[in-house]
C-alpha cells in the first residue's frame, strides 16, 4: 500500500499559514518598543490602534478564508460578540482602572516600595523593552496557568469561567467573552507581579501588545498553523482544542498567550483537530444566561 505523505504544496501552504500570527504579534511589539525608544510616533496612540485593529481585521479575514465554515458568525453571534467587546473596553476596563484607583492601589504601591527584591523589570532600549516584556509575560502566564487550571477543577471558580467556554464557534472577538467577575479576579495576579518587580510603564505597554494580539489570534477562525511560534506561544490550533466540547481535551492547553507552561507541566496537546467547541450540552446560550452563570445553581450549570 502506498504511504500517504504531504505534498510540497501542502507543506508550503502550512508554512505560509504559520507566518501571520508571529508576524503581527512580534511586529506589533517591535513597533511599540521602537516608538517608545525613538519617539518616531506617539507610543500611546500607536498601542491603542494596534490593540483595536485585530478584531475587525480578523473578522473580515475569517469571512474570506475561514478555518471552518460552520464557525462563521451569524447576526446573532455578531451582536452578542459586539456586546462583549464594547463591554470590555467601555465598562470592564474602566471599572478595572477605578478598582485600582482605590485603597487596593495603595497596597500595590506599598508592595512596590517595600519590595527589596534586587531585580526590577525596566529597560530603555528597544531590545531591552522586548526582552523585559517577554520576561514579564512569562511570569504573568505562570500565575495565569495555575489559576486557569483551578478554574477547571473547582466549581466555585468554574462559575466565573464557564461563560467563556460556552462559545460554540471560534472567532477573534470571542477572546473578549469574559465575565466581569472573572475579568476582575484574573487581573489581580498580573497586578501583583507587575508591582512586585516594579515593571515600568513602557515595558507594560509592550507586554500588553504582545499578550492581547496573541489572544485575538488564538480565538480566530482561520486555518493558521503553529510552526516554530507554537513552541513558546499559544496559537489558534492549540487554543481551539482547549475549547473542545470533550472534557479531556478542554482540560489541556491552558496557556493564554504562552504554551510553554503546558509543555513544562504536562498539559500540552498538539492535536490540531477539534470536532466541536463548547461546553456541557454544546448548545448556544442566551446573553442573559451568559451574564448570570456565576449565580446559577450547580445543578443548572451541569445541565447547560
C-alpha positions in Angstrom: 0.0 0.0 0.0 1.4 3.4 -1.0 2.1 5.5 2.1 0.5 8.9 2.0 2.9 11.8 2.5 2.2 15.5 2.5 2.8 17.1 -0.9 5.2 20.0 -1.4 2.2 22.3 -1.9 0.7 21.2 1.4 4.0 21.8 3.2 4.3 25.3 1.6 0.7 26.1 2.5 1.3 25.1 6.1 4.5 27.2 6.2 2.7 30.3 4.8 -0.2 29.9 7.3 2.3 29.7 10.2 3.6 33.2 9.4 0.7 35.7 10.0 0.4 35.3 13.8 4.2 35.7 14.6 4.5 38.5 12.0 1.7 40.5 13.5 2.3 39.7 17.2 6.1 40.2 17.2 5.9 43.0 14.6 3.4 45.0 16.7 5.6 44.6 19.8 8.6 45.9 17.9 6.6 48.9 16.6 5.5 49.9 20.1 9.0 49.3 21.5 10.7 51.4 18.8 8.0 54.2 19.2 8.9 54.3 22.9 12.7 54.4 22.5 13.0 56.6 19.4 9.8 58.7 19.5 9.1 58.2 15.8 5.4 58.4 16.7 3.2 58.7 19.8 3.6 55.4 21.5 0.3 55.5 23.4 -1.7 56.2 20.3 0.1 53.5 18.4 -0.6 51.0 21.1 -4.3 51.9 21.1 -4.5 51.5 17.4 -2.7 48.2 17.4 -4.9 46.8 20.1 -8.1 47.9 18.4 -7.3 46.8 14.8 -7.0 43.0 15.2 -10.7 42.3 15.9 -12.3 44.0 12.7 -9.3 42.9 10.6 -9.5 39.2 11.7 -13.3 39.2 11.5 -13.1 40.3 7.8 -10.3 37.7 7.2 -12.5 35.0 8.7 -15.2 35.7 6.1 -12.7 35.3 3.3 -10.7 32.3 4.4 -12.3 30.5 7.4 -10.8 27.5 9.0 -14.3 26.0 9.2 -17.5 27.1 7.5 -19.6 26.0 10.5 -17.8 28.5 12.7 -18.8 31.5 10.5 -20.8 34.0 12.6 -24.5 34.8 12.0 -26.1 38.1 13.0 -27.0 36.9 16.5 -23.4 35.8 17.1 -22.1 39.2 15.8 -24.4 41.2 18.0 -23.5 39.2 21.1 -19.8 39.5 20.4 -20.2 43.2 19.8 -21.8 43.5 23.3 -18.8 41.7 24.9 -16.2 43.7 23.0 -17.9 47.0 23.8 -18.5 46.0 27.4 -14.8 45.0 27.8 -13.4 48.3 26.5 -16.2 50.7 27.8 -17.2 49.1 31.1 -14.9 46.3 32.4 -11.6 48.1 31.7 -12.7 51.5 33.1 -14.0 49.7 36.2 -10.7 47.9 36.4 -8.9 51.2 36.4 -11.2 52.6 39.1 -10.8 49.4 41.1 -7.1 50.0 41.3 -7.6 53.7 42.0 -8.8 52.8 45.5 -7.2 51.6 48.7 -6.1 48.4 46.9 -3.9 50.6 44.6 -2.2 51.9 47.8 -1.5 48.3 48.7 0.3 47.7 45.4 2.2 51.0 45.8 3.3 49.8 49.3 4.3 46.4 47.8 6.3 48.2 45.1 8.1 50.4 47.6 8.6 47.8 50.3 10.0 45.2 47.9 13.7 44.6 48.5 13.8 42.2 45.5 17.0 43.0 43.6 15.6 42.5 40.2 13.4 45.1 38.5 11.8 44.8 35.1 12.7 48.0 33.4 14.5 48.9 30.2 15.4 51.8 27.9 16.5 50.2 24.7 14.2 48.5 22.1 15.8 45.1 22.6 15.6 45.6 26.4 11.9 46.5 26.3 11.1 43.4 24.2 13.2 41.2 26.5 11.7 42.6 29.7 8.1 42.4 28.2 8.6 38.7 27.4 10.0 38.1 30.9 7.0 39.8 32.4 4.7 37.8 30.3 6.5 34.6 31.3 5.8 35.3 35.0 2.2 36.5 34.5 1.5 33.5 32.3 2.8 31.2 35.1 0.3 32.7 37.5 -2.5 32.6 34.9 -1.7 29.0 34.0 -2.4 27.7 37.6 -5.4 30.0 38.1 -6.8 28.6 34.9 -6.3 25.0 36.0 -8.0 25.8 39.3 -11.0 27.3 37.4 -11.4 24.0 35.5 -11.0 21.9 38.7 -13.4 23.6 41.2 -17.0 24.6 40.6 -16.7 27.8 42.6 -14.2 29.2 40.2 -15.7 27.5 37.2 -18.8 29.6 37.6 -17.0 32.7 36.5 -15.0 31.0 33.7 -17.9 29.0 32.2 -19.2 31.9 30.2 -16.0 31.9 28.1 -16.3 28.2 27.4 -19.9 28.3 26.3 -19.0 29.5 22.8 -19.9 27.1 20.0 -17.8 28.8 17.4 -14.2 30.1 17.4 -13.8 33.7 16.3 -11.5 36.6 17.1 -13.9 38.8 19.0 -14.7 35.9 21.4 -11.5 36.5 23.2 -13.4 39.2 25.0 -16.2 36.9 26.1 -15.1 37.0 29.7 -17.5 37.5 32.6 -16.7 40.8 34.5 -16.2 38.8 37.8 -13.6 36.7 36.1 -12.0 39.7 34.4 -11.5 41.4 37.8 -10.3 38.2 39.6 -7.7 37.3 36.9 -6.4 40.9 36.9 -5.1 40.7 40.5 -2.4 38.2 39.7 -0.7 40.2 37.0 -1.0 43.4 39.1 0.9 41.8 42.0 3.6 40.5 39.6 4.0 43.9 37.9 4.0 45.7 41.2 6.5 43.4 42.9 9.0 43.6 40.1 8.5 47.3 39.6 7.7 46.8 35.9 7.9 50.1 34.1 5.0 51.6 32.1 7.0 51.2 28.9 7.5 47.5 29.5 3.8 47.1 30.3 2.9 48.7 27.0 5.0 46.2 25.1 3.8 43.4 27.3 0.1 44.2 26.7 0.7 44.4 23.0 2.3 41.0 22.9 -0.3 39.4 25.0 -3.5 40.8 23.6 -2.6 40.4 19.9 -1.7 36.8 20.7 -5.0 36.2 22.4 -7.1 37.6 19.5 -5.3 35.4 17.0 -5.8 32.4 19.3 -9.6 32.6 19.1 -9.8 33.4 15.3 -11.5 31.1 12.7 -8.5 31.0 10.3 -6.5 28.0 9.0 -3.4 29.1 10.9 -0.6 26.7 11.6 1.5 26.9 14.8 5.0 26.4 13.3 8.0 27.4 15.4 6.0 30.2 17.0 3.9 27.5 18.6 6.8 26.1 20.6 6.6 29.0 23.0 3.3 30.8 22.2 -0.3 29.6 22.3 -1.7 29.5 18.8 -5.1 29.2 17.2 -4.6 25.4 16.8 -3.6 24.9 20.4 -6.3 27.1 21.8 -9.2 25.7 19.8 -8.5 22.3 21.4 -8.8 23.9 24.8 -12.4 25.0 23.8 -13.3 21.4 22.8 -16.6 20.0 23.9 -14.7 17.0 25.1 -13.7 17.5 28.8 -10.4 15.6 28.4 -9.4 18.0 25.6 -10.6 21.2 27.2 -8.5 20.3 30.3 -5.3 20.8 28.2 -3.5 23.8 26.6 -4.3 26.2 29.5 -1.9 28.9 28.5 -3.5 32.2 27.5 -0.6 33.7 25.4 2.2 31.2 26.1 2.0 27.4 25.7 5.4 26.8 27.4 3.9 26.1 30.9 1.6 23.5 29.4 4.7 21.8 27.9 6.5 22.0 31.3 3.7 20.7 33.4 2.4 18.0 31.0 -0.9 19.5 29.9 0.1 20.3 26.3 -1.8 18.6 23.5 -0.5 19.2 19.9 -3.6 17.7 18.2 -4.7 20.4 15.7 -8.1 18.9 15.1 -11.2 19.6 17.3 -14.6 18.1 16.5 -16.8 20.5 18.4 -16.3 23.5 20.6 -18.5 24.5 23.5 -19.4 23.1 27.0 -22.0 20.9 28.6 -24.7 20.1 26.1 -22.9 22.2 23.4 -25.9 24.4 22.9 -25.6 28.2 22.4 -26.7 30.2 25.5 -28.6 33.4 25.6 -26.8 36.6 26.6 -28.8 36.7 29.8 -27.7 33.2 30.7 -24.1 34.0 29.9 -24.2 37.0 32.3 -25.9 35.2 35.1 -24.0 31.9 35.1 -21.9 32.7 38.2 -25.1 32.9 40.2 -26.8 29.7 39.0 -27.1 26.5 41.0 -24.7 23.7 40.5 -27.5 21.6 39.0 -28.4 24.3 36.5 -24.7 24.6 35.4 -24.4 20.9 34.9 -27.4 20.8 32.6 -26.5 23.7 30.4 
